[in-house]
Amino acid sequence: MNMAPPLFESDFISNESPLRAIRDYWNEHLHDLEITTHPVGTPGFFQELDEYRFDKLHYLPRLIDFPAYRGKKLLEVGCGLGIDLIRFARAGAIVTGIDLAPVAIDLASQNSEQNGITADLRVMNGEAMTFEDNSFDVVYAHGVLQYTANPPKMISEIYRALKPGGEAILMVYNKYSWLNALSKLMRVKLEHEDAPVLKKYSIREFRNLLKPFERVKIIPERFPAKTHLHRGLKAALYNGLFVGGFNLLPKALVRSFGWHIMAFAYK
């Protein structure tokens, strides 16, 4: 993919800043890009990513009632290609998306335009947002906090940008999860394990990170589903034996070991 990212304010951060390394990494590594068969930026490309994401993360429409946010001002921090943001917009939310990576914002703009969606999309650092206090009803950051340089600072900014009574919907990776353990056992690297920053959390640590909020609901999610990314014997054993065997276990026993820890936090 040969896309020249435009200049923006964090191009002038020092070479030593972790933000520069994070931005450069995500300009080159887009989530789930390996599974696409259509040319980057085409309607088929975005449709394929949408279908794959909501197949892999089938819990999202179950936990998040997208139509319930109709008329709400919603900000997505780390919006990537805008897959989730467009779901909110189609359901009637008034959406804004920011990302540190200019390539992501460029593709999110193409995605929203092709879908006839109006979205305010900006290259911006989620740790230092330029929005006024109390600007949004909802802030959504799914799979972002684990990759940022200063998670407490991002949480502080999310809290500041929310209106009183507003809702933050957040997700981090669970260090005590089935997937984390399986990756070590089978010596298979996790997706984006080579990112400049990758922090996994216990449920207790995540709850502690969210201390500024008045009320927090934690839900571990994402349990084993068949992989489409890997091939060979390991994939066959994983798909044929592990997924089926794990799903036979009582949910009460394995609930806390979900790979994704979702949080619904209220200001």
N, C-alpha and C positions, 0 to 999 in steps of 0.2 A: 504494500500500500504506500504510494508516494503522495503524501499530503503534507504540504508545508504549513505548520501551525502558525497562526498570526501572532504578532507581538502583543503582549499585555503586561500589566503592571508587575507580575511576578517574574517576568523575564529579567528584571533588574535586581532580583535577589542575588546574594553572593553565591559563588560556585560551591561554597562549603555548606550552604543551607540544605537540610534534608528535603525541603520543599522542592528544590530544583530536581533532585534525584527522583522524587516521587512523581513530579510532573512529567519528566522525561520518560520514566518507566511506563506510565499509563498512556502516553502518546504512542507508544509502540506495542503495548499489550492490552487488548480489549477483551473484556469478559466473553467467554464462549465462542470466540472467533473461529476456533478450530473446527466447529461442527458445521459451519456454513458451506454451501456449495454454490451460492450465487455471488456475482461480483459485488464488492463492497459498495454500499450506497444505493443499490437497486431496491425496488419494492420487495422482490423475492428475498433479498438479504435480510431486510428488517422483519419480514413475516416469518422467516425461518428462525431467527433469533427469538422472536416473541413466542412462537410455538414451543421451542426447546426450553426456554426459561420457565414458562408456566406449566410445562410437563415435569421438569425437574423440581420446581418449587410449587407443586400443586397445593401446598398449604396456604399460599398467599391469598387466593380468592376466598378461602374458608375463614381465615383470620381477619382479612381486611375487606370490609364491605365497601367497595369502591363507590357505588351510587350514594352511600351515606355522606360523601364529601361534596355533593353537588352544591355549588355556590360558595364553597369554602375557598379561602386563599391558601394555597398549598405550595410549599417550597420543598424541592428535593435537593439535598446536599449530596454531591457525587452522583449526578443523574446519568452519567455514562451516555449511552446512545438514546436514552429517553424511553426505553421500553416500558417501564413501570409508570413513568410520568404520563405517557399517552393513555394508559389505562385510566388514570385519574381524570385526565382531561375529557376523554370520551364519556365518562360518567358525570361530567358537569362541573368538575373542580376548575378553579381559576389558577393556572399552574405557572410556577417559576422554577427553573432548573439551573443549578450551577455545577461546575466541575473545574478542577484544577487543570485538566488536560484540554488544550484547545482542539485537538483532533476529535475528542468526544463531543464537544459542543458543536463542532461543524457537522458531525454525523447526526447528532440529535436534532439539529436544525433541518437537515434533509428529511429525517424521519417524520418530524412533525408536519413539515410542508406536504410531504406525500400523503399523509393521513388527514390533511385538511384541519390540523389542530393549531390553535393559537397558543403559543407558549413564549414566555419571556426567558430566554436562554442566555446565560452569561458565563464567561470564564472568570472564576473567582475562587479565592482560597476560603474554604469553609471554616478555617480557624480565625479568620479576620474578615468577616462579611461586612459589606458596606450598606446593608439595609438598616433602616431605623429600628429602634426598639419597638416591640409589640406590633410587628408588621404582618404576621401570618397566623392563621387559625391552626394550621398543621405544618409540621416539619417532618419530612420523611428522609431517612438515611439508612438504606438497607445495604449492609456489607461495606461500610465506609470507615467507621471508627477504627477498625483493626488495621487499616492501611495508612492512617494519618500520623503525622509526626508528634502531635500533642493532643491526644484524645480529650483530656479534661478541658483544654482550651476550646475545642470544637463543641463540647457539651455546653460550655458557658455561652458560646455564641448562639447555639440552637435555642437555649433557654431565653436569651436576651431577645431574639427575633420573634419568639412566640408571644401572642397576646395572652393576657391573663385568662386562665381556663383553657388555654390551647393544648394541643396534643402533639407529642413527639412519638413517631413510630421508628424504631431503631432495631438493627440486627448486628450482632457480632458472632464470631466463631467460638465454640465451646472447647476449651482445652481438655476437658474430661469427657470427650465425645467418642462414639463408636468409630467415626471416621478418622479422628486423630490417632486413635490406638491402632486401627487397621492399617493406616499408612505406614506406621513404624514397623508393624509386624510383617507386612508384605513388601516393605521397602519400595513403595510407590509414592512419589512426591505429590503433595497436595497442589492444587491449582494455585498459581501465583505465589508459590513458596519462595521464589527468588525475588519477590518485591522488596524494595528498600526498607519498608517497614511491614511487619506482619505480627500482630500481637493477638494472642488468643486469651480468652477470659474464662474464669470460673463464674458460675451464677452469682456467687457472693461478690466477686470483684466487679462484675457488671453492675450489680445493684449499688455498690459503693460509688461507682463512677457517676451514677444518676442521682446522687444525694441532693442536688439543687432542686429536684422536682418534688412537688407536694405529694404526689401519689404515683406509684409505679407497679405495673403488672408484668411479670416475667413469664414467658411461655417458651420452653425448649421445643424446637421443631426440626424438620428435615431428617428423616430416618432413611435407611437404605432403599434405594431404587436402582433398577438396572442401568448400568453405565452405557453411554453411547460413544464415549471418548476413547476407551481402551480396547485393545484386541488381544488375542492370544490366550494362553492357558490361564493366566491370572484373571483375566476378564471373565472367562468361562466359569472358573471356580466361584468368582464373586457373584456373577449373575445367577448361576445355577444352584449354588449351595448356600452362600452366605445370606443373600437377600431373602430367600424363602425361609431359611432357618431363623433369621433374626425376627422376621415379621410374625413368627409363631409365638414369640415370647410375649408374656403379658405386658401391655403398655404401661401399667403402673410400675413395673420393674425397670423398664428402660427409658421412661419419660425424661429423666434428667440428663440422659446421655445423647440427646439430639445434637446434631452438628451446628445448627443455628440456634442462637438464643435471641428470641424476639422480646422486645420491651415496648410497652405502651405506657408512656410517661406523661403526666399532666401537670401543668404549671399552676 
